């Protein structure tokens, strides 16, 4: 994936996690789900910052790509936990929150696959 395309995809991940954060804040969610979404949102912000900062230093491309891949993999694990928390909460989570968490998870997983 090209640098600019990757940055756009990471911006989309951050936007999806923002949406999930808003949905959890305004809707019904268990404390575990709230924590998972908060962690996911924080990791997405860190990933976005790493990608933005790294674009200015293209000389270390290989090590940066490896670091970004690792961050995306960790973010996917957090998104997996958020999905699991959604499933466990069942009807205690509103539809909007479930959909926002699913969208974030799908976007993260898609980027991870494209980076491999």
matplotlib code that plots the C-alpha trace (Angstrom):
import matplotlib.pyplot as plt

x = [0.0, 1.4, 2.1, -0.7, -3.2, -2.2, -2.6, -6.1, -7.0, -5.6, -7.5, -10.6, -9.8, -9.5, -12.8, -14.5, -13.2, -14.4, -17.9, -17.7, -16.5, -19.5, -21.9, -20.7, -20.9, -24.4, -25.8, -26.0, -22.9, -21.2, -18.2, -16.0, -17.2, -16.7, -13.1, -12.4, -13.7, -11.7, -8.5, -9.3, -9.8, -6.6, -4.6, -6.1, -5.0, -1.5, -1.4, -2.6, 0.1, 2.8, 1.7, 1.6, 5.0, 6.6, 5.6, 8.2, 11.0, 10.8, 14.4, 13.5, 10.6, 11.2, 11.4, 8.5, 6.4, 7.2, 6.2, 3.0, 2.1, 2.7, 0.5, -2.3, -2.0, -2.3, -5.3, -7.0, -6.6, -8.3, -11.0, -11.5, -11.9, -14.5, -16.4, -16.3, -17.6, -20.4, -21.4, -21.3, -23.4, -26.1, -29.2, -27.6, -25.9, -27.9, -27.8, -25.9, -23.1, -22.9, -22.7, -20.1, -17.8, -18.3, -17.4, -14.3, -13.3, -13.9, -11.8, -8.9, -9.0, -9.0, -6.0, -4.1, -4.7, -3.6, -0.4, 0.7]
y = [0.0, 3.4, 5.9, 8.3, 5.5, 4.0, 7.4, 7.7, 4.2, 5.0, 8.2, 6.2, 3.8, 6.7, 8.1, 4.7, 4.5, 8.0, 6.9, 3.9, 6.1, 8.4, 5.5, 4.0, 7.3, 8.1, 4.5, 1.5, -0.5, -2.6, -1.2, -3.8, -2.7, 1.0, 0.2, -1.8, 1.0, 3.6, 1.5, 1.0, 4.7, 5.6, 3.1, 4.4, 7.9, 6.7, 4.9, 8.0, 10.1, 7.5, 7.5, 11.3, 11.7, 9.0, 10.4, 13.2, 10.7, 8.4, 7.3, 4.7, 3.2, -0.5, -0.1, 2.3, -0.1, -2.9, -0.7, 0.4, -3.3, -4.1, -1.3, -2.3, -5.9, -4.7, -2.5, -5.5, -7.5, -4.7, -4.5, -8.3, -7.8, -5.0, -7.4, -10.1, -7.7, -6.7, -10.4, -11.1, -8.0, -9.2, -7.1, -4.8, -3.0, -0.8, -1.5, 1.8, 0.8, -2.7, -1.4, 1.2, -1.4, -3.7, -1.0, -0.2, -3.8, -4.4, -1.4, -2.3, -5.9, -4.8, -2.5, -5.2, -7.6, -5.1, -4.3, -8.0]
z = [0.0, -0.9, 1.9, 1.0, 0.6, 3.9, 5.6, 4.2, 5.5, 8.9, 9.0, 8.2, 11.1, 13.4, 12.2, 12.7, 16.3, 16.9, 15.8, 18.1, 21.0, 20.4, 20.2, 23.4, 25.2, 24.1, 24.0, 26.2, 26.7, 29.4, 31.3, 29.6, 26.1, 27.0, 28.1, 24.9, 22.7, 24.7, 24.2, 20.5, 20.1, 21.9, 19.8, 16.6, 17.5, 18.3, 14.9, 13.1, 14.8, 14.0, 10.4, 10.1, 11.8, 9.8, 6.4, 7.0, 7.5, 4.5, 4.9, 7.5, 5.5, 6.2, 10.0, 10.0, 8.0, 10.4, 13.4, 11.7, 10.9, 14.6, 15.7, 13.4, 14.6, 18.2, 17.3, 15.6, 18.8, 20.8, 18.2, 18.6, 22.3, 21.6, 19.3, 21.9, 24.6, 22.2, 21.8, 25.5, 26.3, 23.8, 24.1, 26.7, 23.8, 21.4, 17.6, 16.8, 19.2, 17.8, 14.2, 15.0, 16.7, 13.8, 11.2, 13.2, 13.4, 9.7, 8.7, 11.0, 9.7, 6.1, 6.6, 8.4, 5.5, 2.9, 4.8, 4.8]

ax = plt.figure().add_subplot(projection="3d")
ax.plot(x, y, z, "-o")
ax.set_aspect("equal")
plt.show()
